[in-house]
């Protein structure tokens, strides 16, 4: 019997050196000769772990179950907890989340009983599971417990892994600067240890976080660092992930072909590995790229595939993003009913996944952990001081020491008692004041959140009612629209409509910005719809005249000193469908037409659409013959009035005109990108002073 047991145990150490299939066959043969339950459990566990490493989840689960059937938890905790842990991994990879969590928790309970260092891996995987389900409070709780354990054992590798996981939770919650802080702490540890695979992932995560806060140069720097690391060590899964992130990055820059190439390469690797969560994420990335490129039908197909997988995995945070993507696509193609339905799903799911209370509790947990850590250090210091003090006292004369100590204790007791009574009274008063302050702070915080949420929802409504510019494509007009609100909602708006063989396009700037401006923009769009429904309105100037009359009537303007001078500045074009001429009328805002290298300005009247001392004067209707290749621009004053540059001055119309002359021959989307980058670089660190709207059209 001892001889057979020796052979069995020897094979368990030899088999890891064999190839996986040979190893499994050898273990199965040994299993047939094994009699003791402990040995059977070890062999079955080895087989299960081998299948796990081969990514064969069902086979791994089968042998885990057989091992667990043999041994009771109480009798074989040392062997069973590892098998339970492997079982949890297999269930998680298959997307069976509830069973994965049950296995992990049982494994953790047994690992504590035998005081195994594998508690670290189990705590970590439980945190990852909760994070994938959107339960960030639970995730941070288990990562925090993990960090306490590994710091107590001074394990640098595990400290770095745990810091990375905590960073991931803050990233998922949208606290990107906090996430970057944790990523950098983890990177320093793994760089010092020479663990390049960890460094590659951390560089990638840091790049994604920088991209989220629009630090694009830093994001690209860290993505390239990650690519270099994974290429150097030949790690394909890591290279696939960073390629996926690079794809998203280039899509946001408008380089769609390069973006698709990166993400499709990543998707093929994920499919070969059977990683459902990463497959779903890559599908959503492809949807986002096609959406940005204007291929809305293809984008919807990819989003629907990703949603099906995220539902199967119960990945709530990922579902949240995909639902928002679906809503934005339906809004872009003018299907507002479907857009609204997906916004409702998104909003309801968001309420269940994200809450300010979660973030507050996460921060309180972190602060509590840091305080407990400091308190423990203070206790240790006090213990050392007490020990030294005791040794010193023992060297003195016992009776004299007793007498002196007694006198000192009596004196100090009286003083301390008085101080304690005063301090207790002060603490009670301070606690009452703190409670009042906390209540007031929480009330203000809740009010601010409710107001901000309402404004965000108003922004979605405002964008949803903006007309689709696709009508311009129907009449062979190339175009771009650069639309950059200063606040969440905008006082600038654009409006496009086709009527009686004419196409009407306007760029409007309402009084104010933010919420007041948004109200005016909604009023403006509604009145323009009403005006163009009348058959008698045919010219650009007539539309502005009629709009001015309706604005004054709607706002009950009489010209009194007390009332606000609300109104709109706008540029309005009416194209004949044969595109041989255009009518233009402007309220303060002109039309720029670039033909060759010459800029022709369509003059605007120096009066607004609203109450004015010239309100009885009709707007001027200017008719301009068009030639093939003519490029027209209408805009609000936000672009030219933006402060920036070396001296913090306005961009000004002269510089704007020259920029349009320099870029007018380029593709419309490229012009939009150049205008966007130019004003962003001009602004630099300064705030955006007004809403920005520029519309370009080429016939």
Protein Blocks (a to p, Z undefined) as FASTA:
>chain_A
ZZmmmmmmmmmmmmmmpcfklmmmmmmmmmmmpmbfklmmmmmmmmmmmmmmnopaklmm
mmmmmmmmmpcfklmmmlmmmmmmmmmmmmmmnopaklmmmmmmmmmmmmmmnopaklmm
mmmmmmmmmmmnopaklmmmmmmmmmmmmmmnopaklmmmmmmmmmmmmmmnopaklmmm
mmmmmmmmmmmnopaklmmmmmmmmmmmmmmnopaklmmmmmmmmmmmmmmnopaklmmm
mmmmmmmmmmmnopamlmmmmmmmmmmmmmmnopaklmmmmmmmmmmmmmmnopamlmmm
mmmmmmmmmmmnopaklmmmmmmmmmmmmmmnopaklmmmmmmmmmmmmmmmpcfklmmm
mmmmmmmmmmmmmmmmmmmmmmmmmmmmmmmmmmpcfklmmmmmmmmmmmmmmmmmmmmm
mmmmmmmmmmmmmmmmmmmmmmmmmmmmmmmmmmmmmmmmmmmmpccfklmmmnopacdd
ddddfblbdcbdcddddeehiacddddddehehjllmmmmmmmmmmmmmmmmpmklmbfk
lmmmmmmmmmmmmnopghiakbccdddddddddddfklpaccdddehiacdddehjaccd
dddddbdedddfklmpccddddddddehiacddddfklmmpgedjnopafbjmlmmmmmm
mmmmpcfklmmmmmmmmmmmmnmmaccfbdcddddddZZ
